[in-house]
Amino acid sequence: MYEKLYTLLTAVLLGLLFPTLEANAQEAGLFNSPKGIGLVFRSAEKADAFNNLTAYVDIYGVATSRCSYPGYKMNFSRLYVFSRKPHDGYSISLYAGPGLSAGYVRDHDKGRGWDISSLMSDNQGIMLGISGGAGCRFDFGTRVALDLSLTAEAGLHLRRNESEKNYSATNLSIYNNGLLQAIYPQLTFLLKL
């Protein structure tokens, strides 16, 4: 049930965001992080601000062989450049800003503390939240740029209640990975279109 709902929400969000981003997309790139791997679309910078859409495969639990398949996550952010240092042939920019996140992912635990049974459970569900990101962009004066950033997410995680196997019950908790994985670096290789 949740997979179908997530697929529908993803299709609606992509339908609303991609025509705008595709028309305004200045850069596209590859997102790499211990969080996952995916794609980035970035709009042209106007008045020291730009939009950023990141869609990636969430690998929480896959790398440790706890889960056999990954989750999926998207983040849309409005980022503001607050410092730019030009040098000989390249520049360094610092930026930060708010955003929204949605996904069908696993969480660190069920929101009831740190216990082994919750760490070993398969608790994939829908995540919705707000985010805050900050980063540093290295523009080399060519079509290629490198971006290093961090993103924190505060949200909710809705999933099937695993302790109630006889009927379809849901469980709602705080999305713990959004804050626990905030220290994971995100490296993005960008190509100007």
C-alpha positions in Angstrom: 0.0 0.0 0.0 2.7 2.5 1.0 4.8 1.7 -2.2 1.8 2.6 -4.4 1.2 5.8 -2.4 4.8 6.8 -2.7 4.9 6.1 -6.4 1.8 8.3 -6.9 3.3 11.1 -4.7 6.6 10.9 -6.6 4.9 11.1 -10.0 2.9 14.2 -8.9 6.0 15.9 -7.5 8.1 15.2 -10.5 5.3 16.3 -12.8 5.0 19.6 -10.9 8.8 20.2 -10.5 10.4 18.9 -13.6 8.8 21.2 -16.2 10.0 24.2 -14.2 13.4 22.7 -13.5 13.9 21.4 -17.0 13.2 24.9 -18.5 15.4 26.6 -15.9 18.0 23.8 -15.4 21.5 25.2 -15.8 23.3 22.2 -14.3 22.9 18.5 -13.8 25.1 16.2 -11.9 25.8 13.0 -9.9 25.1 12.9 -6.2 27.4 10.8 -4.0 27.2 10.3 -0.3 27.2 7.6 2.4 23.4 8.3 2.3 23.1 7.1 -1.3 23.7 7.8 -5.0 21.5 9.8 -7.3 21.0 12.8 -9.7 20.9 16.5 -9.1 19.2 19.2 -11.2 20.1 22.8 -10.4 18.4 26.0 -11.8 20.2 29.1 -13.0 21.3 31.4 -10.2 19.2 34.6 -10.0 19.8 37.3 -7.3 22.3 35.0 -5.5 19.7 32.2 -5.1 19.1 28.9 -7.0 16.8 25.9 -6.8 18.2 22.4 -6.3 16.4 19.0 -6.8 18.2 15.9 -5.6 16.7 12.4 -6.3 18.6 9.5 -4.9 18.6 5.9 -3.8 18.8 5.7 0.0 21.2 2.9 0.9 20.6 2.8 4.7 20.8 -0.8 5.8 21.9 -2.1 2.4 25.6 -1.6 2.9 25.5 -3.5 6.2 23.4 -6.4 4.6 20.5 -5.7 7.0 18.2 -4.9 4.0 18.2 -6.4 0.5 16.8 -3.4 -1.3 17.2 0.4 -0.9 14.8 3.2 -0.3 14.2 6.3 -2.4 14.3 10.0 -1.5 13.9 13.4 -3.0 14.9 16.8 -1.7 13.9 20.2 -3.2 15.8 23.2 -1.8 16.0 26.9 -2.3 19.6 27.9 -1.6 21.1 31.3 -1.1 24.7 32.2 -1.9 26.1 34.4 0.9 29.8 34.4 -0.1 31.8 34.2 -3.3 35.5 34.3 -3.6 36.9 34.6 -7.1 40.5 33.5 -7.8 42.6 33.0 -10.9 40.3 31.0 -13.2 38.1 29.5 -10.5 35.8 30.6 -7.7 34.5 29.3 -4.4 30.9 30.0 -3.2 29.3 29.3 0.1 25.5 28.8 0.3 22.7 27.7 2.6 18.9 27.4 2.6 15.7 25.5 3.4 14.0 22.7 1.6 11.4 19.9 1.6 12.2 16.1 1.6 10.0 13.1 0.8 10.8 9.4 0.4 10.1 5.8 0.9 12.9 4.8 3.2 13.9 2.9 6.3 14.6 4.7 9.6 17.3 4.1 12.3 14.7 2.9 14.8 11.0 3.1 15.6 11.3 6.2 17.7 11.4 4.4 21.0 15.1 4.6 21.8 18.1 2.6 20.8 17.3 -1.1 21.0 18.6 -4.0 19.0 15.2 -5.3 17.9 14.3 -1.9 16.3 17.7 -1.8 14.6 17.2 -5.2 13.1 13.6 -4.6 11.9 12.6 -3.9 8.4 10.7 -0.7 9.0 10.5 0.9 5.5 7.8 3.6 5.1 7.0 7.1 3.9 9.1 10.0 5.1 8.0 13.7 4.8 10.0 16.6 6.3 11.7 19.9 6.1 15.4 20.3 5.5 18.2 22.7 5.9 21.4 22.5 3.8 24.7 24.3 3.5 27.6 23.8 1.2 30.6 24.9 -0.7 30.8 25.0 -4.5 34.1 24.9 -6.4 33.6 26.4 -9.9 36.7 25.7 -12.1 35.8 28.1 -14.9 34.8 25.2 -17.2 31.6 23.3 -17.6 32.5 21.2 -14.6 31.9 22.2 -10.9 32.3 20.3 -7.6 30.0 20.8 -4.7 30.5 19.6 -1.1 27.5 19.9 1.2 25.6 18.8 4.3 21.8 18.4 4.7 19.8 17.9 7.9 16.1 16.8 7.8 13.4 17.1 10.5 10.4 15.0 9.6 8.0 12.2 10.2 8.2 8.5 9.3 4.9 6.6 8.6 5.1 2.8 8.2 3.4 -0.5 8.9 3.3 -1.4 12.6 5.4 -4.6 12.7 4.2 -5.7 16.1 0.6 -5.9 14.8 0.9 -8.6 12.1 -2.7 -9.7 12.2 -4.1 -6.5 10.8 -3.0 -3.5 8.9 -1.9 -0.9 11.4 0.4 2.1 11.0 3.0 3.6 13.2 4.1 7.3 13.1 7.4 8.5 14.6 10.1 11.1 14.1 12.4 10.4 11.2 15.7 9.8 13.1 18.0 9.3 10.2 17.3 12.8 9.0 19.2 14.2 12.0 21.6 11.3 12.5 22.9 11.4 8.9 23.2 15.2 8.9 27.0 14.8 9.3 27.3 12.6 6.2 29.1 14.6 3.5 27.5 14.9 0.1 29.8 15.3 -2.9 28.1 16.4 -6.2 29.8 16.5 -9.6 28.0 19.1 -11.7 28.0 19.7 -15.4 26.7 22.9 -17.0 24.1 22.2 -19.6 
